[in-house]
Amino acid sequence: MKRSRRCLTAAAVLAVVVTSCGDDPRDDARHSLVKQLEAGGLAEPIAECVVDEFFKGKTDQELKGFFDRPKLTPEEAAEFAALGDKCR
């Protein structure tokens, strides 16, 4: 379980601002984060679940703040760990 949390956290830290070339920057950011979590070792359904749950209820401004930071806040790290466990 610790390894999956490290992978999840490491992958989330790699999140960068997405240059939007689609219709919806939020969808582009979601897709990018899913792919990053998959690259970090999560199966696609788990990565999709984690990102869907993370995005749920967050404003565009809150998500922009997340993508603008170079690393996770302690609260975000805890949230990603909990979502990783919930989505398994």
N, C-alpha and C positions, 0 to 999 in steps of 0.2 A: 504494500500500500504506500509506503514512503517513496519508493521509486516512482510510482505513477504520479504522486503529488509533485515530486521534483521535476518530472518531465512536463507536467501540466504547467507548473510555475515557470519553468525555463521557456517553454513555448510561448506562454503569455507575455513574458518579458520581451520577446522578440517582436511583439506587435508594433507596427509602424503606421504612420498616417498613410492612408491609401489615396493615391491619386485617382480620382474618380474618372472613369471613362464610360461608365454605365449610366442608367437613368437615375439611380438612387444611391447616393454615397453611403447610406446606412447599409444597404444590401452589399455593396462592394466591400465595406469594412467587415461585415459579417462573414462573407465568403473568404476574405483574406485571413481572418483569425481562425476560421475552421481549418483552412489549409495549413496554417502554422502549427496548430495543435496536432494535426495529423502528422506533420513532419517531425513533431516532438514525440511521436509514438502512440498517439491515441487512435483508436479505430474511428472511422468516419461517423458512425451513428453516435458514438460517445462525444466526439468533438462537436457535432451538430447540436446535440442536447445541451452541452456545456455552454456553447455560444448563445443558443436560443434563450436559455435561462439567464445568462449574464446580461443579455440585451433587454430582457423583459423588464418593463417599468423604468428603464433609463431614458433620459432625454437625450437628444442629439448632442447637447452641450456637455452632458456628463460623459458620453461616449468619446467626444472629442478630447476631453480632459484625460481620459484613460489612454487614448492613442498618442497624445502629446507627451506623456511622461516616459522617460527612458526605462523605468522599472516600476514594478507593482508596489502599491502602498501595502502596508501590513493587512489592512482590511480587504483589499482586493485579493491578496494571496490567500487569505482565509476563505474568502468567498469562492475562489477557483478550486481550492482543495475540497470544500464542501460540495460544490457542484460536480466535481469529478467523482466523488463518492456517490452522490445522488443519481448520477447518470449511468452508473455501471449496472 
